[in-house]
Amino acid sequence: MAGSLAARGVQYIFGLPGGEIVAFIDACRRAGIRFLLTGHEASAAWMAQVVGQITGVPGVCAATLGPGATNLVTGVANAWLDRAPMLTVTAQIPGAAMETMTHQRVPLDRLFAPITKGSFAVGFGDTVALVEHSMDRAAAPRPGPVHISLPSDLAVHEYHERPRQEAIDLPTGGPPDLHPISTRLEAAARPIVIIGLGAMPAAAPAIRAFIDRLQAPFLVTPKAKGIASEDHPLFAGVASGMAIDRDIVETIKSADLVIGIGFDPVECDKTWFADVDVVSIDSASMVEGRYRPLEAIGDLGELVACLNPAPKPWHAELPKREAQAGLSPLRLIEELRSIFPRDGIAACDVGSHKLVMGQFWRSYEPGTFFMSNGLSGMGFGLPAAIAAQLCHPQKHVMAVVGDGGMLMMIHDLVLIRELGLPILIVVLSDRSLSLIRVSEERRGFPAYGVDFTPPDFAAIAQAFGIAGRRVASIAEAKSCAERALTERAPFVIDVPIDYREYYDLV
C-alpha cells in the first residue's frame, strides 16, 4: 500500500497513530512518505482534503480502528460534500477475530459508505490494484473520498508482486452535444454566469476567455473564488449563502438564463437554483430532485472553449456595504485584503465571519481561497491553512477563524510550531457562536447556549511557542499582520470584534 501511494505522488499522510495502524505508518516512512501527527482525526482529514484539492492527487489521512475511525467521519463527510479527492485509511480488527471480538468493533464499511465513493477492505487479493483503483476513483469526476480498511493482521504482511489485473475503467461517455446549450444561450437576452466548485484551476483560462466573449455578468461560489478575478468589471458577487445573499439572489433572478460552469448546488443553503432556467457545463451530472438543468458533461475547460456566443452585454450591480465604525469584522477583512499579496492563500473557518469573508474578500487567482461550504464544518480553517502552506511553502498563507473554531482546533498550533510554518492566524473573537445567536434572535428565541468567554488566544499562542498579540483596534491588527507577513513566522492576532455588524450582513 505504502509503495503504491508513494508511486502516485503522495508526500504526506496526516493522522493519529494507534497500535493497529502503526505497521502501515511505518511502511509509509520506509516508502518516503512523511507522517504528520495532528491533534484530532478530523483535522487530519481536513488537511488531506486541501492537499487533494491543491495537487489533484488524493490527499491521504490515516487513523486506528474504533474511535480513530469515528473521529474521521466529519472530515470525510466534508470532503464528500466539498467534492475533494481523498483516501482515508483506517485499521480494523484482525479478520480471524472479527466474529468474536467486540472491543472497538464498528462496521466501518457501513459507517463510511454513505459519505464516500467507495469503502473497501484489504484482503489477500491484489493490494496494489485496490490502492490504485481507490486513488483513481477518488480523483475521477465528481471527486470525493474513498475509504480503505486494513485489518491489523494483514498490515504486517509484506506484499509480493502478483500478475497485474487489468485496470478498472471508469465510465466515460461520448463527446457531448453543445448545440442545445448554444441555442439556449443565443436566445437569452440577459444571461448570467455562475462559476462553481467543479471549475478546476486548469480550466480558469478558458472560463476567463468565455466571460470576455460573452460580456455578461458573472458570479462565483465561495469554493470557486479566484477562478475568474474578482476585480473584473463584470464580477457581480459571490453566490450560495454568503453575506447579503438576498441581493445576490435578486441579481440571479433578474437574468433570463443561468450558465452554470462547474456550478454544484451542494454549496447552496437555499433552493433558488431549482426555480431559475439553468444550463450546466460540468464534468459530472448535477441533476438532483427538482434541479434538472440542461447539461453538457465532459472536460469543463474544453467545453467552455467550444462555446462562442454573440456578446450579451448587460450590467448587474456589484452589491456593496459600508463597514461600521469601531471593531468591524467587515473593516478588518477589507484592511487585511489591502496588505495581503494577490496570490496569497486565505483559509476561512465557519461562522458569521465565513459569510462576510466569502462575500467581501477579493480573490484574484485560482487556488487562493479555501472554505468548507458543502458540509460547512467548523474547525476547517486552521487545518486547511496548514495543508496550503505545506503545498506552497513560498506563498503567504493566512487562516481567518472565529473564537469557537479556534478552540476546536487549537491543538494544531503544535504542528505549526514544529514545522515552522509561517501562517498568519487571525482570530475574530466575538465571544459567541454569533451565527447561531443571530438566527435565534431573528426567530424570536432568546440568545441561549451560544455565548462564552474566550481565552486570550495571543497568550495561548505564546505558550505554544508562537508569537501572538491581542489588539484593541483594526489599525493595530493591520500593523501586526504587516509585521507577520514581513517576518515570515507564525503569528496569532486576537481581534475582539463587534458582532453586532453581522445583523446587517448575514
C-alpha positions in Angstrom: 0.0 0.0 0.0 2.7 2.5 1.0 4.7 1.9 -2.1 1.7 2.4 -4.3 0.9 5.7 -2.6 4.4 6.9 -3.0 4.4 6.0 -6.7 1.2 8.1 -7.1 3.0 11.2 -5.7 1.7 11.1 -2.1 4.1 13.1 0.1 2.2 13.3 3.3 -0.1 11.2 5.4 -2.0 13.0 8.2 -3.4 11.4 11.2 -3.1 9.9 14.7 -1.5 6.5 15.2 -2.9 3.6 17.1 -1.5 0.2 17.7 -3.4 -1.4 14.9 -2.2 1.1 12.2 1.4 1.6 13.1 2.6 -1.0 10.7 1.1 0.9 7.8 2.5 4.2 9.1 6.0 2.7 9.3 5.6 1.3 5.8 4.9 4.8 4.6 8.0 6.1 6.4 10.1 3.5 4.6 8.5 4.4 1.3 9.5 8.1 1.8 6.0 9.4 2.8 6.1 11.7 5.8 3.5 11.1 8.5 2.3 14.3 10.2 0.8 13.9 13.6 -2.4 16.0 14.1 -4.3 16.7 17.3 -7.6 15.2 16.1 -8.5 12.9 13.3 -11.0 15.4 11.8 -8.1 17.8 11.5 -6.1 15.1 9.6 -9.0 14.6 7.2 -9.3 18.4 6.5 -5.6 18.6 5.8 -5.8 15.7 3.4 -8.8 17.2 1.7 -7.0 20.5 1.0 -3.8 18.7 -0.2 -6.0 16.8 -2.6 -7.7 20.0 -3.9 -4.4 21.8 -4.4 -2.4 19.0 -6.0 -5.1 16.9 -7.7 -3.5 13.8 -6.1 -5.9 12.5 -3.5 -4.7 13.5 0.0 -4.3 10.7 2.5 -5.3 10.5 6.1 -5.0 7.5 8.5 -6.4 6.5 11.8 -6.8 3.5 14.0 -9.9 1.4 14.4 -12.8 2.3 16.7 -12.7 5.9 17.9 -9.9 6.8 15.5 -12.2 5.9 12.6 -15.3 7.5 14.0 -13.4 10.7 14.7 -12.6 10.9 11.0 -16.2 11.0 9.9 -16.7 14.8 10.0 -13.6 15.4 7.9 -14.5 12.6 5.4 -18.1 14.0 5.1 -16.6 17.4 4.5 -14.5 16.0 1.6 -17.6 14.2 0.3 -19.7 17.4 0.1 -16.8 19.6 -1.0 -16.1 17.2 -3.8 -12.4 16.7 -2.8 -10.2 13.8 -3.8 -9.1 12.0 -0.6 -8.1 8.5 0.5 -8.9 7.5 4.1 -7.1 4.5 5.6 -8.3 3.0 8.9 -7.2 0.0 10.8 -9.7 -2.8 11.5 -10.0 -5.8 13.8 -8.0 -8.8 12.6 -10.0 -10.8 10.1 -9.8 -14.1 12.1 -11.2 -12.3 15.2 -13.9 -10.2 13.6 -16.8 -12.5 14.5 -15.7 -12.9 18.1 -14.0 -9.7 19.2 -16.5 -6.9 20.0 -14.0 -4.5 21.6 -13.8 -1.4 19.3 -15.7 -3.2 16.6 -17.5 -0.8 14.4 -18.9 -1.8 10.9 -16.6 0.6 9.1 -17.9 -0.3 5.6 -21.4 0.8 6.7 -20.1 3.8 8.5 -18.2 5.3 5.6 -20.3 4.0 2.6 -22.8 7.0 2.6 -20.0 9.6 2.7 -17.5 8.1 0.3 -17.3 7.0 -3.3 -16.5 3.5 -2.0 -15.5 1.7 1.1 -13.2 -1.3 0.6 -11.3 -3.8 2.8 -7.8 -5.1 2.2 -7.8 -8.8 1.8 -5.5 -11.4 0.3 -6.1 -10.1 -3.2 -4.1 -7.6 -5.2 -3.5 -4.8 -2.8 -1.7 -2.6 -5.4 -4.7 -2.9 -7.7 -7.0 -1.9 -4.8 -5.0 1.1 -3.9 -4.7 2.3 -7.5 -8.3 1.8 -8.2 -9.2 3.7 -5.0 -6.9 6.6 -5.9 -8.4 6.7 -9.5 -11.9 6.6 -8.1 -11.3 9.4 -5.6 -9.9 11.7 -8.4 -12.5 10.9 -11.1 -15.4 13.3 -11.6 -17.1 14.1 -9.2 -14.0 13.8 -7.0 -14.5 12.6 -3.4 -13.2 10.5 -0.6 -12.6 6.7 -0.7 -12.1 4.6 2.4 -9.9 1.5 2.8 -9.9 -0.5 6.0 -6.8 -2.5 6.8 -7.2 -5.5 9.2 -4.3 -5.3 11.6 -3.2 -8.9 11.0 -2.8 -8.2 7.2 -1.0 -4.9 7.9 2.2 -6.7 8.9 2.3 -8.9 5.7 4.9 -8.0 3.1 3.3 -7.6 -0.4 4.6 -9.9 -3.1 4.1 -8.9 -6.7 1.3 -10.7 -8.4 0.3 -10.7 -12.0 -1.4 -7.4 -12.6 -5.1 -7.2 -13.3 -6.5 -5.0 -16.0 -7.1 -1.5 -14.8 -10.7 -0.8 -14.0 -12.0 1.7 -16.5 -14.2 4.4 -15.1 -17.3 5.0 -17.2 -17.0 7.7 -19.9 -19.4 9.0 -22.4 -19.1 10.2 -26.0 -18.4 13.8 -26.9 -21.2 16.0 -25.5 -23.6 17.8 -27.8 -23.3 21.5 -27.1 -25.9 22.6 -29.7 -28.8 22.7 -27.3 -26.9 24.9 -24.8 -25.6 27.1 -27.6 -29.2 27.5 -28.8 -30.4 28.5 -25.4 -27.6 30.9 -25.0 -28.2 32.6 -28.3 -31.9 33.1 -27.4 -31.1 34.7 -24.0 -31.0 38.4 -23.6 -29.7 38.7 -20.1 -27.6 35.6 -19.3 -25.5 35.4 -16.1 -22.6 33.0 -15.4 -22.2 31.2 -12.1 -18.8 29.6 -11.6 -18.8 26.8 -9.1 -16.6 24.3 -7.3 -16.4 22.0 -10.3 -14.3 24.6 -12.1 -10.7 23.5 -11.5 -7.8 25.9 -11.8 -6.7 24.3 -15.1 -10.0 25.4 -16.7 -9.6 29.1 -15.5 -8.0 30.4 -18.7 -10.9 29.0 -20.8 -13.5 30.3 -18.4 -12.0 33.8 -18.3 -11.9 33.9 -22.1 -15.6 32.8 -22.3 -16.6 35.6 -19.9 -14.8 38.1 -22.0 -16.5 36.8 -25.2 -20.0 36.8 -23.6 -19.7 40.2 -21.9 -22.4 39.3 -19.4 -22.1 39.5 -15.6 -20.7 36.5 -13.6 -20.8 35.3 -10.1 -18.6 32.8 -8.3 -19.4 30.4 -5.4 -17.1 30.5 -2.4 -15.2 27.4 -3.5 -14.6 28.8 -7.0 -13.2 32.2 -5.8 -10.3 33.2 -7.9 -11.2 31.1 -11.0 -12.1 34.4 -12.5 -10.6 37.5 -11.0 -12.9 39.4 -8.7 -11.6 42.8 -9.9 -13.0 42.1 -13.3 -15.6 44.7 -14.3 -18.2 42.0 -15.0 -17.9 40.5 -11.5 -21.3 40.7 -9.7 -20.6 39.0 -6.4 -20.4 35.6 -4.6 -23.4 33.3 -4.7 -24.5 30.5 -2.4 -25.5 31.8 1.0 -22.8 34.3 1.8 -23.4 37.8 3.3 -26.1 40.0 1.6 -27.3 36.8 -0.1 -30.8 38.3 -0.8 -29.2 40.9 -3.1 -27.3 38.2 -4.9 -30.4 36.0 -5.5 -32.2 39.1 -6.8 -29.4 39.6 -9.3 -29.6 35.9 -10.4 -33.4 36.1 -10.8 -33.1 39.3 -12.9 -31.3 37.2 -15.6 -33.2 35.1 -18.1 -30.6 32.3 -18.2 -28.1 31.0 -15.7 -25.0 29.4 -17.2 -23.6 27.1 -14.6 -19.9 26.4 -15.1 -19.0 23.8 -12.6 -21.9 25.0 -10.5 -22.8 22.4 -7.9 -25.9 23.2 -5.7 -24.2 21.5 -2.8 -22.9 25.0 -1.9 -26.4 26.5 -1.7 -28.3 26.7 1.6 -31.5 27.7 -0.3 -33.1 26.1 -3.4 -33.4 29.1 -5.7 -31.4 27.2 -8.3 -34.4 24.9 -8.9 -36.6 27.8 -9.8 -34.5 29.5 -12.5 -33.5 28.5 -16.0 -30.1 26.8 -15.9 -27.7 25.3 -18.4 -24.9 23.3 -16.7 -21.4 22.7 -18.1 -19.6 20.3 -15.8 -17.6 17.1 -15.6 -20.4 15.2 -13.9 -24.2 15.4 -13.8 -25.7 17.8 -11.2 -29.3 16.6 -11.6 -30.9 16.0 -8.2 -34.6 16.3 -7.1 -36.3 19.3 -8.7 -33.0 20.6 -10.1 -32.9 19.4 -13.7 -30.7 21.7 -15.8 -29.9 21.2 -19.4 -26.4 19.6 -19.2 -23.2 19.2 -21.2 -20.8 16.8 -19.4 -17.2 16.4 -20.2 -13.9 18.2 -19.8 -15.1 21.5 -18.5 -12.3 23.7 -20.0 -12.7 22.1 -23.4 -16.5 22.5 -23.4 -16.3 26.2 -22.4 -13.7 26.8 -25.0 -16.1 25.5 -27.7 -18.8 27.9 -26.8 -18.6 31.0 -29.0 -21.7 33.1 -28.3 -22.5 36.5 -29.5 -21.8 39.1 -26.9 -24.7 39.7 -24.4 -23.7 42.8 -22.6 -25.8 44.0 -19.6 -25.0 45.4 -16.2 -25.5 43.8 -12.8 -24.6 46.0 -9.9 -22.0 44.5 -7.5 -23.6 44.7 -4.1 -21.6 46.7 -1.5 -21.9 47.5 2.1 -20.1 50.2 4.2 -18.3 48.9 7.2 -19.4 50.2 10.6 -17.1 52.2 12.9 -15.0 50.5 15.6 -14.0 46.8 15.6 -15.9 46.0 12.5 -15.4 42.5 11.0 -16.0 43.8 7.5 -13.4 46.6 8.0 -10.9 44.1 9.4 -11.4 41.9 6.3 -11.0 44.9 4.0 -7.8 46.0 5.7 -6.3 42.5 5.7 -7.1 42.2 2.0 -5.3 45.5 1.3 -2.0 44.3 2.6 -2.2 40.6 1.6 -0.5 39.5 -1.6 -2.8 38.9 -4.6 -1.5 35.4 -4.9 -1.5 34.7 -1.2 -3.8 31.9 0.2 -6.6 32.6 2.6 -8.3 29.7 4.5 -11.5 30.6 6.2 -13.3 28.8 9.0 -17.1 28.5 9.6 -19.2 31.0 11.4 -20.6 34.5 10.8 -17.1 35.6 9.6 -17.3 33.0 6.9 -20.3 34.7 5.3 -18.5 38.1 5.3 -15.2 36.7 4.2 -16.8 34.7 1.4 -18.6 37.7 0.0 -16.1 40.6 0.6 -12.6 39.0 0.5 -11.5 39.5 -3.1 -9.7 36.6 -4.8 -7.8 37.1 -8.0 -6.0 33.8 -8.7 -7.2 30.2 -8.7 -6.5 28.1 -5.7 -6.0 31.0 -3.3 -9.2 30.7 -1.2 -10.3 27.6 0.8 -13.5 27.2 2.8 -15.8 24.4 3.9 -19.0 25.1 2.1 -20.8 21.8 1.3 -20.8 20.5 4.8 -19.8 23.8 6.4 -17.8 22.2 9.2 -16.5 24.5 11.9 -12.8 23.9 12.6 -11.8 23.7 8.9 -9.8 26.9 8.7 -6.6 26.1 10.6 -6.0 22.6 9.2 -6.7 24.0 5.7 -4.1 26.7 6.2 -1.5 24.1 7.3 -2.2 22.0 4.2 -1.9 25.0 1.9 1.4 26.1 3.4 2.8 22.6 3.0 1.8 22.6 -0.6 3.0 26.2 -1.2 5.9 26.9 1.1 6.9 30.1 -0.7 3.5 31.7 -0.6 1.9 33.7 2.2 -0.9 31.8 3.9 -3.5 33.2 6.3 -6.2 31.5 8.4 -9.2 33.6 9.4 -11.1 31.8 12.2 -13.6 32.5 14.8 -13.1 32.0 18.5 -15.3 28.9 18.5 -13.4 27.3 15.6 -10.0 28.2 17.2 -11.0 26.5 20.4 -11.8 23.3 18.4 -8.5 23.1 16.6 -6.1 25.0 18.8 -4.0 21.8 19.1 -2.8 22.3 15.5 -0.6 25.1 16.8 1.8 22.3 17.9 2.2 21.2 14.3 2.6 24.8 13.0 5.3 25.4 15.6 7.1 22.1 15.0 7.1 22.6 11.2 7.9 26.3 11.4 5.0 27.1 9.1 4.8 30.9 8.7 1.0 31.1 8.8 -0.8 34.3 9.9 -3.7 33.3 12.1 -6.4 36.0 12.7 -8.9 35.1 15.3 -12.2 37.1 15.3 -13.2 36.9 18.9 -16.9 37.8 19.2 -17.5 35.9 22.5 -20.3 33.9 20.9 -21.3 31.5 18.3 -22.7 34.6 16.6 -24.2 33.0 13.5 -26.4 30.9 15.8 -27.1 33.9 18.0 -28.3 35.9 15.1 -30.5 33.0 14.0 -32.0 32.6 17.4 -32.9 36.2 17.8 -34.4 36.6 14.3 -36.7 33.6 15.1 -37.8 35.2 18.3 -35.8 33.0 20.7 -33.5 34.4 23.4 -29.8 34.1 22.9 -29.2 30.8 24.7 -26.4 28.3 24.7 -24.2 30.4 22.4 -22.2 32.9 24.5 -18.9 32.2 26.2 -15.8 33.9 27.5 -12.9 33.1 25.1 -9.4 32.9 26.4 -6.6 35.2 25.4 -5.6 33.5 22.2 -2.4 35.5 21.9 -1.2 34.3 25.3 -2.1 30.7 24.4 -0.1 31.1 21.2 2.9 32.2 23.2 2.5 29.2 25.4 2.8 27.1 22.3 5.9 28.9 21.3 4.3 31.1 18.7 4.2 34.9 18.7 0.8 36.5 19.3 -0.9 39.7 20.2 -4.3 40.8 21.4 -5.2 44.0 19.7 -7.6 46.8 20.5 -8.2 48.3 17.1 -8.4 47.4 13.4 -5.3 49.6 12.8 -3.3 47.6 15.3 -4.5 44.4 13.8 -3.3 45.6 10.4 0.1 46.6 11.8 0.6 43.2 13.4 -0.4 41.5 10.1 2.1 43.5 8.2 4.8 42.6 10.6 4.0 38.9 10.4 4.0 38.9 6.6 7.3 40.6 6.6 9.0 38.3 9.2 7.6 35.1 7.7 6.9 33.5 11.0 3.8 32.1 12.5 1.7 34.7 14.3 -1.7 34.8 16.0 -3.7 38.0 16.1 -6.6 38.0 18.6 -9.2 40.6 17.5 -12.2 41.3 19.8 -14.6 42.2 17.1 -18.1 43.7 17.4 -20.5 41.0 16.3 -23.4 43.5 16.0 -22.4 44.3 12.4 -23.4 40.7 11.5 -27.1 41.6 12.0 -26.9 43.8 8.9 -24.8 41.3 6.8 -25.9 37.7 7.4 
